[in-house]
Amino acid sequence: MRHLTPLLLLCACTSQPWVVSESDGLIRLDTTDTSGRTGFVTFDIPVPAGRNQMLFAASVEYPERAFVRSLESPDGEIVYDSEVIYAGVHTVTGAIAPRSTTTLNYPILEDDTELYAGTWHARVGVIELNNNYIKGIGVSARALFKDDSSDTSGTLAVNIFYAGQTRQDPDWVAATEAAVETWHTLYEPLNIDLQIEYFDSDETALRSPTSGSREEYEGISAQTPDRSINVVLIEAIEDDPGLYGIAGGIPGPLGSSSNSAIIVSMSVNAGPDGVYDDQEVRLLAETFAHETTHFLGVFHPVEGGWEAWDSLDDTPECSTQIACLSAFSDAMMFPYPICDTAGVCEPQTVITDEQVLLAHRHVGVD
C-alpha cells in the first residue's frame, strides 16, 4: 500500500546520501549514520524549496534509545534545544524523550522560525538503558516534508487494526464503529476530516508502542501508507492493563517504525462488565480523539501533578487539582476522564484554537 517513487540521491554532509522519494503529497528523505565518540550524530537535512513543515524521525535498535538534541537552521540559529526545554516546566515536544524512534515535527509553535530551503542540522543523541551515551550505534533517519497552504482545515487518514480477538466480539466491533462516528463529530472543531480504513492483525499480545512490541509495530505500520496514522485495538495493553490507550509519541512518527501506532484497550474502555453502553462508546470515541491528538503533537494542558503545563497561551496554568478540574474537566486533552461517584463521566470535547493549530502542523494532516 506504500507507493514511493524514488527520485534522486541528495548528499549534504552525512556519511550516507539521502534517498529521496515522493508519496501522498510528501517528499521523503532517508539515510543512515553512526553515533560518534560522544554518542551524538548530526544529520544534515536538505530541506526542499516550497515545503514549510518537516517531520524528522531517528531510529535505533533496542536496547539503545535516541533523542533529538537540537535543530539548527541554515543560518546557524538553534531553533530547537532539548536542554532548554528539559530544564523548563512547559512541554513542547516529545523529541526530548529517549526512545527507539524519536520524532520532531517542526515548526512546533506559532512563533518558531519558519522552515525554509537549505541545509538544516538535526543533532541526535544515542544512549543505552543506563542513560550513558554510546558510540558506534547505527541510526536511521527519515525526514518528511509537506507544503501546507492551510493550517485550519485538512484530512487525516487513519487505519484501525483489530488485533487478536477484538474483531470476534460483535459488541466491540459495533462499539468501535459507533465510536468512530462520534470521533468524526469530536474532530469537527479541529476542521479535520477523518478518512478511516479497517484492517485485521494477527497480534494477540502487545505492549505500549513506547515500551515494547517493536517488531510487531514495525510490521503493522509497514502495511499502511506513510501519510496515515495506525490505531490498534487490543483486548488489554500487556504492560499496563488498566490503561485506556497510549500514543507512540507526541508527536508520533509516520512510516514504518516501532512507535508508529496508537494502541487502545477495548476491555478498559468497555468498563468492568466488558460490554459497551452509550457512555462507554462515547468514552471510546474520546480515547480515539485524545490519543490521536497526542500523536499530532498536542500535550495535556496540565500534567497530573499540577506542576507542569503545555506551552500554549490559550490553556491557562493551574496549580491545584480543584483549579485544574475547574479549568479543564471538559477538555479533550485533560489527562484522564472525570467521573462522579455514580460512574457518570463528563464529556471531554473542548479543544482550544492553539491546540488545533498545533495539530494541523503535523505532517500527517493533509
GUVEXTOR-235283 format. One record per atom (N, C-alpha, C, O): z, x, y; residue in three letters. Coordinates in pm, whole numbers, plus 50000, padded with zeros to 5 digits. Example, Ala and Ser with C-alpha at 12.3 -4.5 7.8 and 13.67 -1.06 7.14 Angstrom:
<recs>
507805131949431ALA/507805123049550ALA/507805132049670ALA/508465142449668ALA/507085128549775SER/507145136749894SER/507875129050003SER/508045134150114SER/
</recs>
This chain:
<recs>
500005008249879MET/500005000050000MET/500005008550126MET/499865003250236MET/500155021650112ARG/500165030350227ARG/498765035550251ARG/498225042550166ARG/498185032350365HIS/496805036150395HIS/496815046750504HIS/496775043550623HIS/496875059350463LEU/496935070350556LEU/495615077750557LEU/495125081750451LEU/495035079650671THR/493765086650683THR/494005100450741THR/494345101650858THR/493835111250660PRO/494035124750714PRO/493055127450828PRO/491875124150819PRO/493575133350934LEU/492735136151050LEU/492445151051063LEU/491275155051060LEU/493455159251079LEU/493275173451101LEU/494595180351085LEU/495625173851064LEU/494585193551094LEU/495805201251089LEU/496105206551228LEU/495225212251294LEU/497335204651274LEU/497755209951403LEU/498815220551379LEU/499655219151290LEU/498775230951457CYS/499795241251447CYS/500395243651583CYS/499685247151678CYS/501715241751595ALA/502405245951717ALA/502985259751687ALA/502275269751697ALA/504265260351650CYS/504845273351615CYS/505655272751487CYS/506265282651449CYS/505685261251420THR/506415260251295THR/505695268451188THR/504515271751204THR/506395271851080SER/505825280850980SER/504655274550907SER/503775281650857SER/504625261550899GLN/503525254550835GLN/502855245450938GLN/503535239951024GLN/501515243750930PRO/500865234551024PRO/501265220150996PRO/501695216750886PRO/501105211951096TRP/501355197651080TRP/500155190951017TRP/499015193151059TRP/500395182950915VAL/499345174550857VAL/499355161350933VAL/500385154650942VAL/498205157650988VAL/498115145951076VAL/497395134751003VAL/496375136950938VAL/497935122751014SER/497305110850957SER/497555099151049SER/498365100051142SER/496865087951023GLU/496995076251110GLU/497045063751024GLU/496285062350928GLU/497945054651058SER/498135042450979SER/498835032051064SER/499775035251137SER/498385019551054ASP/499065008251120ASP/499315010751268ASP/500345006651321ASP/498375017451335GLY/498515020051476GLY/499415031751510GLY/499635034551628GLY/499935038851409LEU/500805050251430LEU/500075063251401LEU/499235063851311LEU/500375073551477ILE/499975087151443ILE/501155093751374ILE/502285093251423ILE/500895099951258ARG/501965105951178ARG/501695120751159ARG/500575124851127ARG/502745128851180LEU/502695143151157LEU/503715146751049LEU/504845141851051LEU/503325155450955ASP/504235160050850ASP/504145175150837ASP/503055180850845ASP/505295181550817THR/505325195950792THR/506615199450720THR/507475190850700THR/506745212150683THR/507965217250621THR/508315230650683THR/507435237750734THR/509595234150679ASP/510045247250725ASP/511375250050655ASP/511825241950573ASP/511985261350686THR/513195265850617THR/514255269550719THR/513965275850821THR/515505265750692SER/516575269150784SER/516775284250789SER/516715291050687SER/517005289450910GLY/517185303750930GLY/518595308250900GLY/519395300850844GLY/518895320550938ARG/520185326550902ARG/521365319350967ARG/522485320250916ARG/521135312351078THR/522215304851142THR/522345290651088THR/523245283251127THR/521435286850997GLY/521455273250944GLY/520635263451024GLY/520725251351001GLY/519835268351120PHE/519025259651204PHE/517545262451182PHE/517155273351141PHE/516735252451211VAL/515275253851212VAL/514755245551329VAL/515225234451353VAL/513785250951401THR/513205243851514THR/511785239451480THR/510955247551440THR/511525226751496PHE/510195221251474PHE/509515219251609PHE/510045212251696PHE/508355225451627ASP/507565224251749ASP/506575212951730ASP/505605214251655ASP/506815201751798ILE/506105189251772ILE/505015187251877ILE/505325185551995ILE/503745187351837PRO/502665184951933PRO/502495170051959PRO/501775163151886PRO/503145165152062VAL/503085150852094VAL/501685147552148VAL/501245153752245VAL/500985137952086PRO/499625134752132PRO/499635126852263PRO/500625120352296PRO/498555127552333ALA/498425120152459ALA/498415105152432ALA/497935100652328ALA/498955097552527GLY/498895082952518GLY/499935076852428GLY/499855064852399GLY/500915084652381ARG/501975079352295ARG/503305080752367ARG/503655091652412ARG/504045069752378ASN/505255070052460ASN/506535068352381ASN/507615067452440ASN/506455067952247GLN/507655066552166GLN/507485074552038GLN/506435073851974GLN/508515082251999MET/508465090651881MET/509655087751790MET/510785086251836MET/509375086951660LEU/510425086251558LEU/510345099151478LEU/509405101251402LEU/511345107851495PHE/511385120751427PHE/512415119951315PHE/513525115251337PHE/512045124651196ALA/512975124751083ALA/512895138251013ALA/511805143750995ALA/514045143450973ALA/514115155950897ALA/514895153250769ALA/515965147150772ALA/514355157850655SER/514955155050525SER/515235167950449SER/514455177550455SER/516355168150377VAL/516715179250289VAL/517125173450154VAL/517415161550142VAL/517155182050052GLU/517575177849920GLU/519095178249908GLU/519745187049964GLU/519645168449835TYR/521085168449807TYR/521455181249733TYR/520685185549647TYR/522605187549761PRO/523745182449838PRO/523725186349986PRO/524685183350058PRO/522655192950033GLU/522615196350174GLU/522405183950260GLU/521925173750213GLU/522785185150389ARG/522605174450485ARG/522065180350615ARG/522285192050646ARG/521365172050690ALA/520755176750814ALA/521145167550929ALA/521485155950909ALA/521085173051051PHE/521255165151171PHE/520365171051280PHE/519995182751273PHE/520035162951380VAL/519215167751491VAL/520155173251597VAL/520925165851659VAL/520085186451617ARG/520965193051715ARG/520515190351858ARG/521345187451944ARG/519205191351884SER/518735189352020SER/517245186252020SER/516535188751922SER/516785180852132LEU/515365178652156LEU/515035183852295LEU/515695180252393LEU/514025192452303GLU/513635198852428GLU/512215194852464GLU/511325194852379GLU/512005191552590SER/510685187552639SER/509805199952660SER/510315211152659SER/508485198152679PRO/507605209552708PRO/508005217152833PRO/507675228952846PRO/508705210752925ASP/509145217353048ASP/510475224653033ASP/510995230053131ASP/511015224652912GLY/512275231652889GLY/513515223452914GLY/514615228952911GLY/513385210552938GLU/514545201852960GLU/515135197452826GLU/514415192552740GLU/516435199152810ILE/517115193952690ILE/517365179052714ILE/518275175252788ILE/516565170752650VAL/516635156352676VAL/517615149352583VAL/518025138052608VAL/517995156152474TYR/518975150852379TYR/519795162652329TYR/519245172752286TYR/521115161352335ASP/522015172152296ASP/523135166152212ASP/523955158552264ASP/523175169252084SER/524145162951994SER/525585166752032SER/526495158552016SER/525785178752080GLU/527155182852113GLU/527715174852229GLU/528895171552231GLU/526865171652326VAL/527295163452439VAL/527655149452391VAL/528675143752430VAL/526795143852306ILE/527035130252255ILE/528275129952167ILE/529105120952179ILE/528395139852078TYR/529515140151983TYR/530855141352055TYR/531865136152007TYR/530865148052169ALA/532115150052242ALA/532565137652318ALA/533695137052365ALA/531685127752329GLY/532005115752405GLY/532485104352318GLY/532665105952197GLY/532695092752381VAL/533165080852309VAL/532115069752315VAL/532415058152283VAL/530885073252355HIS/529815063352364HIS/528705067052265HIS/528085077552277HIS/528475058252169THR/527465060852067THR/526065059352127THR/525805050052204THR/525185068352090VAL/523805068352140VAL/522825067752026VAL/521905059552026VAL/523005076551926THR/522085077151813THR/522795082951692THR/523685091351705THR/522395078351575GLY/522925083751450GLY/522335097151413GLY/522695102651309GLY/521435102651495ALA/520845115751465ALA/521895126751464ALA/521635137551411ALA/523085124251520ILE/524145134251519ILE/524875134551385ILE/525635143951360ILE/524655124551298ALA/525395123451172ALA/524635130651061ALA/523505126651031ALA/525205140850999PRO/524505147950891PRO/524295138850770PRO/525225132250723PRO/523065138650720ARG/522735130850600ARG/521445136150541ARG/520805144950598ARG/521055130750426SER/519865135850358SER/518625134550445SER/517785143550448SER/518505123350515THR/517435121650614THR/518065117550746THR/518715107150755THR/517885125750847THR/518405122850980THR/517255118451069THR/516145123451057THR/517525109051160THR/516445102651235THR/516795101751383THR/517905097951420THR/515825105251467LEU/515965103951611LEU/514765096251664LEU/513625100651648LEU/515015084751725ASN/513955077351793ASN/514065080351941ASN/515115078052002ASN/512985085552002TYR/513055089852141TYR/511845084852218TYR/510735084852165TYR/512045080552346PRO/513285079652423PRO/514245069252365PRO/513845059852297PRO/515535071352395ILE/516575062352345ILE/516955052252452ILE/516795040152433ILE/517465057152562LEU/517965048652669LEU/516975047752783LEU/516055055852794LEU/517175037752868GLU/516205034752973GLU/515995046253070GLU/514885048053122GLU/517045054053097ASP/516915064853195ASP/516565078353131ASP/516595088553200ASP/516225078553001ASP/515795090852937ASP/514445095552992ASP/513625087353036ASP/514215108452990THR/512915113853027THR/511835107952937THR/512015107052816THR/510725103852995GLU/509645097852917GLU/509025107952821GLU/509005119952849GLU/508525102952710LEU/507765111252617LEU/506365113352675LEU/505735103852722LEU/505885125752672TYR/504545128352724TYR/503895139252640TYR/504565146152564TYR/502585140752655ALA/501815150052572ALA/502275164452596ALA/502555168452709ALA/502325171952489GLY/502745185952495GLY/503595189252374GLY/503785180752287GLY/504085201452369THR/504875205952254THR/506365204252282THR/506935210852368THR/506975195152207TRP/508405192752214TRP/509075200452101TRP/508435203752001TRP/510375203452117HIS/511065211952021HIS/512315204851969HIS/513275202452043HIS/512285201451840ALA/513435194851777ALA/514175205251693ALA/513605210951600ALA/515425207551726ARG/516245217351655ARG/517115210051553ARG/517885201051589ARG/516995213851427VAL/517675206951318VAL/518665216551253VAL/518335227951221VAL/519885211751233GLY/520915219551163GLY/521035214951019GLY/520895203050990GLY/521305224350928VAL/521475221250786VAL/522855225950743VAL/523215237450765VAL/523635216950682ILE/524975220350636ILE/525145216150491ILE/524405207750440ILE/526135222250425GLU/526455218350288GLU/527665209150290GLU/528165205550397GLU/528145205250172LEU/529165194850164LEU/530465198650235LEU/531205189850279LEU/530755211550246ASN/531965215950315ASN/531725218350465ASN/532565224350533ASN/530565213650513ASN/530225214350656ASN/529965228550707ASN/530075231150826ASN/529615237550615ASN/529205250950655ASN/527685251250671ASN/526965245550590ASN/527215257950774TYR/525775259450792TYR/525215268250680TYR/525885277350632TYR/523975265250641ILE/523405272250526ILE/521955275750554ILE/521195267550606ILE/521575288050519LYS/520225292850544LYS/519355291150420LYS/519845288850310LYS/518055292350441GLY/517105292350330GLY/516875278850265GLY/516425278150151GLY/517175268050336ILE/517015254550282ILE/515725248550336ILE/515475248650456ILE/514905243150246GLY/513675236550287GLY/513955223450358GLY/514755215250312GLY/513285221550469VAL/513435209350550VAL/512065203150569VAL/511135209750616VAL/511925190450532SER/510695182950555SER/510845175050684SER/511845168250705SER/509835176150769ALA/509895169150898ALA/508725159450909ALA/507625162150861ALA/508995148150973ARG/507975137850995ARG/508145132551137ARG/509265129651179ARG/507055131351208ALA/507085125351341ALA/506045114251346ALA/504875116351313ALA/506475102551388LEU/505595090851401LEU/505575086751547LEU/506605086551614LEU/504385083251597PHE/504215080151739PHE/503555066551756PHE/502615063151685PHE/504065058851853LYS/503405046351888LYS/503125046052036LYS/503785052952115LYS/502155038052074ASP/501855035152213ASP/502245020752235ASP/501525011652196ASP/503385018752297ASP/503935005252312ASP/503705000552455ASP/504395004852548ASP/502734991952471SER/502424986952605SER/503404976152649SER/503464972752768SER/504194970752555SER/505164960452588SER/506494963652523SER/506554965952402SER/507564963952602ASP/508884966152545ASP/509684953152539ASP/510914953452524ASP/508994941952550THR/509684929152548THR/509164919552441THR/509724908752424THR/508124923252368SER/507614914852260SER/506994923652155SER/506514934652185SER/506994918952031GLY/506414926951925GLY/506584920251790GLY/507134909351780GLY/506094926951687THR/506224922251550THR/506914932951467THR/506854944851499THR/507574928651361LEU/508264937751270LEU/507984933451127LEU/508284922251088LEU/507404942451049ALA/507124939750908ALA/508374943050827ALA/508944953850839ALA/508804933550745VAL/510004935150662VAL/509644932350517VAL/509024922150485VAL/510034941550429ASN/509844939950286ASN/511194936750222ASN/512104945050227ASN/511314925050162ILE/512564921250095ILE/512394923649946ILE/511504918049882ILE/513274932149890PHE/513244935549748PHE/514394928449677PHE/515564930149713PHE/514054920549575TYR/515074915149486TYR/515344925749379TYR/514474928449296TYR/516524931649381ALA/516864942149285ALA/517754936449175ALA/518524927049197ALA/517644942249057GLY/518464938048945GLY/518234923448910GLY/517104919148891GLY/519334915948901GLN/519274901948860GLN/519214892248976GLN/519294880148955GLN/519074897149098THR/519134887949213THR/517984877949212THR/518144866749260THR/516824881849158ARG/515684872649150ARG/515944861749047ARG/515324851049055ARG/516834864148951GLN/517044854648842GLN/517984843248876GLN/518064833448803GLN/518694844448987ASP/519634834049028ASP/518934824749127ASP/518694828749241ASP/518594812449086PRO/517854803549176PRO/518604800249304PRO/517994798049409PRO/519954799849297ASP/520744797249418ASP/520584808749517ASP/520444806449637ASP/520604820849467TRP/520474832449555TRP/519064833249615TRP/518914836949731TRP/518054829949536VAL/516684830049589VAL/516534819449698VAL/515964822149803VAL/517044807449672ALA/516954796749772ALA/517724800549897ALA/517274797850009ALA/518904806749880ALA/519704810949996ALA/518964821650076ALA/518994821550199ALA/518304830750006THR/517554841250076THR/516434835250160THR/516264838750276THR/515684826250101GLU/514554820150173GLU/515054812150293GLU/514434812450400GLU/516174804750275ALA/516724797150389ALA/517274806550496ALA/517124803950615ALA/517904817550453ALA/518444827250549ALA/517314833950628ALA/517474836750747ALA/516204836450564VAL/515064842450634VAL/514564833150744VAL/514204837750852VAL/514544820150717GLU/514124810650820GLU/515084811150939GLU/514654810851054GLU/516374811950911THR/517354813051019THR/517224826351091THR/517394827051213THR/516914836851017TRP/516714850051076TRP/515584849851180TRP/515684855951286TRP/514504842751148HIS/513434841051247HIS/513984835451377HIS/513614839951486HIS/514864825551367THR/515454819451486THR/516364829251559THR/516354829951682THR/517154836851483LEU/518054846651543LEU/517284857251621LEU/517784862551720LEU/516064860351576TYR/515274870751641TYR/514404865451755TYR/513694873151819TYR/514454852451781GLU/513694847051894GLU/514144853052027GLU/513294856252110GLU/515474854952052PRO/515874861352178PRO/515384875752191PRO/515244880852302PRO/515114882352078LEU/514564895752083LEU/513054895552106LEU/512444905852135LEU/512444883752092ASN/510984882452101ASN/510304891652001ASN/509284897952031ASN/510884892251880ILE/510294899851769ILE/509914890051660ILE/510754882651608ILE/508644890051627ASP/508104881351522ASP/508214888651388ASP/507624899351369ASP/508974882851295LEU/509164889051165LEU/508004885551071LEU/507614873851060LEU/507474895451004GLN/506444893650902GLN/507054897850769GLN/507224909750743GLN/507374887950685ILE/508164890350565ILE/507264890450441ILE/506404881850424ILE/507494900450355GLU/506894900750222GLU/508004902850120GLU/509024909050149GLU/507794897449998TYR/508804898249893TYR/508314906849778TYR/507134906649741TYR/509254914649722PHE/508954923549609PHE/510094922749509PHE/511174917649540PHE/509854927849390ASP/510884929149289ASP/511144943949264ASP/510234952249273ASP/512394947349232SER/512774961049199SER/513544960849068SER/514354951949044SER/513284970948985ASP/513994972048858ASP/515374978248872ASP/516134978848775ASP/515714983048992GLU/517004989649010GLU/518134979548989GLU/518114968649045GLU/519114983348907THR/520214974248876THR/521534978448942THR/522444970348955THR/521624990948984ALA/522834995849050ALA/522425005149163ALA/521675014649142ALA/522905002249283LEU/522555010249399LEU/523775012849485LEU/524575003849511LEU/523925025249529ARG/524895028549631ARG/524265025749768ARG/523085022449777ARG/525065026949872SER/524505025050005SER/523515036350033SER/523685047449982SER/522475033750114PRO/521465044050141PRO/521985055750223PRO/521255065450243PRO/523225055150270THR/523815066350343THR/524635075450252THR/525085086050295THR/524845071350125SER/525765079050041SER/525305081049898SER/526075086049816SER/524085077249864GLY/523645079549727GLY/522375071949692GLY/521695066649780GLY/522065071649560SER/520865064849508SER/519605069849579SER/518705062049610SER/519545082849604ARG/518475088449686ARG/517095086649624ARG/516165082149690ARG/516975090149497GLU/515675088749430GLU/515245074149425GLU/514055071149439GLU/516195065249405GLU/515865051049397GLU/515295046049530GLU/514295038849532GLU/515945049749642TYR/515445045249772TYR/514115051849808TYR/513265045649871TYR/513935064249767GLU/512645070749789GLU/511545063249715GLU/510455061249769GLU/511835058949592GLY/510845051549514GLY/510555037949573GLY/509395033649576GLY/511585031049619ILE/511385017849680ILE/510545019049806ILE/509575011649824ILE/510905028449894SER/510195029550022SER/508795035250006SER/507955033350094SER/508525042249896ALA/507175047449873ALA/506175036449843ALA/504965038649852ALA/506665024549809GLN/505785013449774GLN/505285005749896GLN/504404997249884GLN/505835008450013THR/505594999850128THR/504935007750241THR/505035019950245THR/504265000850334PRO/503635007850447PRO/504665015050534PRO/505825011150539PRO/504215025650601ASP/505105033150689ASP/505755024250794ASP/506955025150821ASP/504935015550852ARG/505445007450964ARG/506044994550912ARG/505554983550941ARG/507104995850835SER/507814984250782SER/509214988550743SER/509485000350722SER/510104978750734ILE/511504981050700ILE/511804974150568ILE/511364962950544ILE/512554980950482ASN/512864975750349ASN/514294970450344ASN/515244977550377ASN/514434957950303VAL/515744951750284VAL/515904949150135VAL/515154941450076VAL/516894955650075VAL/517084955049930VAL/518294946049901VAL/519394948449950VAL/518074935749820LEU/519134926649781LEU/519674930849645LEU/518924932649550LEU/520984932449637ILE/521634936749513ILE/522854927949492ILE/523384922249587ILE/523304926749368GLU/524474918449341GLU/525684923549418GLU/526384915849484GLU/525944936649411ALA/527044942749486ALA/526684957349511ALA/526024963649429ALA/527124962549624ILE/526854976549659ILE/527834985249581ILE/529054983749595ILE/527304994149501GLU/528105001149399GLU/529285008849458GLU/530385008349402GLU/529085015949569ASP/530155024349623ASP/531065016749719ASP/532085022149762ASP/530725004349754ASP/531574996349843ASP/531334981549811ASP/530634974649886ASP/531904976649701PRO/531594962949655PRO/532044951949747PRO/531684940349725PRO/532834955049851GLY/533244944849947GLY/532384944350072GLY/532674936650163GLY/531334952450077LEU/530504953750197LEU/529424942950200LEU/528784940350098LEU/529224936650316TYR/528164926750332TYR/526784933350325TYR/525884928450257TYR/526634944450396GLY/525354951550398GLY/525494964050481GLY/526464965650555GLY/524514973050469ILE/524544985350548ILE/523124990650565ILE/522314989850473ILE/522844995950683ALA/521535001550714ALA/521525016450682ALA/522565023050688ALA/520345021650649GLY/520195035650614GLY/520215045050731GLY/520045057150714GLY/520435039950851GLY/520525048450969GLY/520505040151095GLY/520035028751094GLY/521035045751203ILE/520975039451335ILE/520435049851432ILE/521215057051494ILE/519125050751447PRO/518085042651385PRO/517785047251243PRO/518225057951200PRO/517015039051172GLY/516605042651037GLY/515205048451036GLY/514405045951126GLY/514905056450932PRO/513595062750922PRO/512535053450862PRO/512855044250787PRO/511285056250896LEU/510145049350836LEU/509495058450733LEU/509695070550735LEU/508705052450643GLY/508085060150537GLY/509075062650425GLY/510225058250431GLY/508625069550322SER/509465071950205SER/510545082150235SER/510255093350277SER/511805078250214SER/512935087550226SER/514145081250158SER/514115069550119SER/515195089150145SER/516415084350082SER/517185074650169SER/518115068250122SER/516825073550296ASN/517545064750388ASN/516685053250440ASN/517105045950530ASN/515475051550386SER/514535041650440SER/514795027850381SER/513915021950317SER/515995022650402ALA/516325009550348ALA/517575003950413ALA/518395011150469ALA/517684990850403ILE/518904983350430ILE/519294977050297ILE/518434971350229ILE/520564977850259ILE/521004971250137ILE/521954959950173ILE/522804961350261ILE/521804948650104VAL/522604936650131VAL/523194931750000VAL/522494930449900VAL/524504929050001SER/525194923849882SER/525094908649878SER/525594901749967SER/524444903349775MET/524314888849762MET/525624882449720MET/525894871149759MET/526454889449642SER/527714883549598SER/528724882749712SER/529424872749725SER/528814893049795VAL/529774892749906VAL/529394881950006VAL/530244874250050VAL/528114881150041ASN/527684870950136ASN/527834856850081ASN/527944847350158ASN/527854855249948ALA/527994842049886ALA/529424837049882ALA/529664825349855ALA/530394845949909GLY/531784841749906GLY/532384842449767GLY/531704846149671GLY/533664838849754PRO/534384840549626PRO/533764833349508PRO/533844838249395PRO/533134821649531ASP/532584814149417ASP/531164818449381ASP/530624813849281ASP/530554827149460GLY/529224832149430GLY/528114822149453GLY/526964824849418GLY/528434810649512VAL/527444800149537VAL/527334797949687VAL/528354796449756VAL/526134797949737TYR/525924797049881TYR/526044782749933TYR/525394773649881TYR/526884780950034ASP/526874768450110ASP/526154771150243ASP/525644782150266ASP/526114761050329ASP/525334762550453ASP/525864773850541ASP/525094781450599ASP/527214774950550GLN/527774785550634GLN/527414799350577GLN/527084808550651GLN/527484800750445GLU/527204813750384GLU/525734817450396GLU/525404829250405GLU/524844807550396VAL/523434810350424VAL/523294815750566VAL/522544825250589VAL/524014809650660ARG/523974814550797ARG/524524828750807ARG/523954837050878ARG/525624831550737LEU/526194844950737LEU/525214855150676LEU/525134866450723LEU/524494851050572LEU/523474859950514LEU/522384862950615LEU/521944874350627LEU/521954852750688ALA/520944854850793ALA/521474864250901ALA/520744872950949ALA/522734862450938GLU/523324871151039GLU/523464885550988GLU/523344895051065GLU/523714887050857THR/523734900450797THR/522364906850805THR/522234918550842THR/521314899250771PHE/519944904450783PHE/519674909050927PHE/519174920050950PHE/520004900451021ALA/519714903551162ALA/520544915351210ALA/520024924251276ALA/521824915551177HIS/522734926051222HIS/522284939651169HIS/522144949151246HIS/522064940651038GLU/521724953650979GLU/520334958351020GLU/520114970351038GLU/519404949251035THR/518064953251079THR/518104958051223THR/517404967551258THR/518904951751307THR/519024956251445THR/519684969951451THR/519334978151535THR/520644972551361HIS/521154986251347HIS/520004995851315HIS/519875006351379HIS/519184992251218PHE/518085000951175PHE/517145003851291PHE/516535014551297PHE/517034994451384LEU/516194996251502LEU/516885004551611LEU/516295007251716LEU/518135008651586GLY/518785017951678GLY/519935012451759GLY/520455019451846GLY/520354999951734VAL/521394993651816VAL/522754994751746VAL/522884990951629VAL/523754999851817PHE/525095001451763PHE/525944989051791PHE/525544980151866PHE/527124988551729HIS/528134978551768HIS/528484980651915HIS/528494992151961HIS/528754970151990PRO/529184972052129PRO/530534979152139PRO/530814986052237PRO/531354977352037VAL/532644984252028VAL/532934986451880VAL/532604978051797VAL/533554997851848GLU/533925000551710GLU/535304994951680GLU/536054991551771GLU/535634994051553GLY/536814986751509GLY/538134991751564GLY/539094984151570GLY/538215004451603GLY/539455009651659GLY/539615007051807GLY/540635010751866GLY/538605000751869TRP/538604997252012TRP/538715009552101TRP/539235008852212TRP/538215020952052GLU/538285033452129GLU/536915040152142GLU/536825051252194GLU/535865033552096ALA/534505038952107ALA/533555027352131ALA/533725016552074ALA/532555029652216TRP/531655019152259TRP/530215024052254TRP/529955035952237TRP/529275014852269ASP/527885018952279ASP/527625024452419ASP/528545025452501ASP/526365028052447SER/526025034352576SER/525285024852670SER/524655029452765SER/525345012052644LEU/524585002452723LEU/525444996452834LEU/526644994452817LEU/524814993752947ASP/525544989053064ASP/525934974353055ASP/526894970053119ASP/525194966452976ASP/525484952052974ASP/526354947952855ASP/526414936052821ASP/527014957652791THR/528034954652690THR/529334960752742THR/529584972652720THR/530174952852809PRO/531354958352877PRO/532344964652779PRO/532444960452663PRO/533064974752826GLU/534084981152743GLU/535324972352733GLU/535704965652829GLU/535934972552616CYS/537204965552593CYS/538084974952513CYS/537564983352440CYS/539384973752525SER/540264983752463SER/541324977852372SER/542154985352319SER/541324964652352THR/542254958452259THR/541494948352174THR/540414943852212THR/542064944952061GLN/541394935351973GLN/541214921852043GLN/540154915652033GLN/542234917352114ILE/542144904452183ILE/541034904652286ILE/540234895252294ILE/540964915352365ALA/539934916152469ALA/538544917152408ALA/537594911252459ALA/538424924752299CYS/537114926552237CYS/536644913752169CYS/535454910652171CYS/537554906452108LEU/537184893552048LEU/536764883752156LEU/535814876152137LEU/537444884052268SER/537074875052378SER/535684878352431SER/534924869352466SER/535354891452437ALA/534074895552494ALA/532914894352396ALA/531794891552437ALA/533174896452265PHE/532064898752173PHE/532104890752043PHE/531294893251954PHE/533014881252027SER/533134874651898SER/531874867451856SER/531634865551736SER/531034863151954ASP/529784856251921ASP/528584865651924ASP/527444861151917ASP/528834878851933ALA/527744888651945ALA/527144891751809ALA/527864893351710ALA/525834892651804MET/525134896051681MET/525584909551627MET/525604911651506MET/525954918851717MET/526274932451675MET/527774935151672MET/528184946851669MET/528614924751673PHE/530044926951656PHE/530274932851517PHE/529534929651424PHE/531284941551500PRO/531424948751373PRO/531654940251249PRO/531344944851138PRO/532174928151262TYR/532474920151143TYR/532484905351179TYR/532614901851296TYR/532334896351079PRO/532394882051105PRO/533794877851152PRO/534794883851111PRO/533854867751237ILE/535114862451288ILE/535334848651226ILE/534604839251255ILE/536344847651139CYS/536594835151067CYS/538054830951087CYS/538944839351100CYS/538274817851090ASP/539644812951108ASP/540334811750972ASP/539764815050869ASP/541574806950975THR/542364806250851THR/541784796250752THR/542084797050633THR/540974786950799ALA/540334777350710ALA/539014782650653ALA/538354775850574ALA/538654794650694GLY/537424800550643GLY/536174796750719GLY/535064799150672GLY/536344790750836VAL/535194787050919VAL/534874798851010VAL/535724803551085VAL/533634803651002CYS/533234815751075CYS/532404812151197CYS/531534803451192CYS/532674819151306GLU/531964816651431GLU/530544822251423GLU/530344833451375GLU/529554814751468PRO/528184820151472PRO/528134832651561PRO/528724832951668PRO/527414842751514GLN/527254855251589GLN/525764857151616GLN/525034862851534GLN/525334852451730THR/523904851651760THR/523504858351891THR/522314860151916THR/524474862051974VAL/524164866652110VAL/523774881352109VAL/524434889652047VAL/522694884452178ILE/522254898252194ILE/521894900452340ILE/521324891652404ILE/522214912252393THR/522024914652536THR/520624919852564THR/519894924052473THR/520254919452692ASP/518924924152732ASP/518724938852698ASP/517644942652650ASP/519724947252721GLU/519564961452692GLU/519514964252543GLU/518824973452499GLU/520244956452463GLN/520124957752318GLN/518714954252271GLN/518164960752182GLN/518134944052332VAL/516754940152298VAL/515784951452332VAL/514934954952250VAL/515914957152452LEU/515014968052492LEU/515154979952399LEU/514154986352364LEU/516374983052358LEU/516604994152267LEU/515944991652131LEU/515315000752075LEU/516064979652079ALA/515424976351952ALA/513914977751960ALA/513274982551866ALA/513334973552072HIS/511874974152088HIS/511354988452095HIS/510174990752069HIS/512214998252130ARG/511755012052137ARG/511505018151998ARG/510765027851986ARG/512125012351895HIS/511925017851761HIS/510445017351725HIS/509765007351748HIS/509945028351668VAL/508525029451636VAL/508095018951534VAL/506905015851525VAL/509015013551458GLY/508655003151359GLY/508254990151421GLY/507554982351356GLY/508664987451545VAL/508294974951612VAL/506914976651673VAL/506704985351757VAL/505994968351632ASP/504594969551677ASP/504434962851814ASP/503334962651870ASP/
</recs>
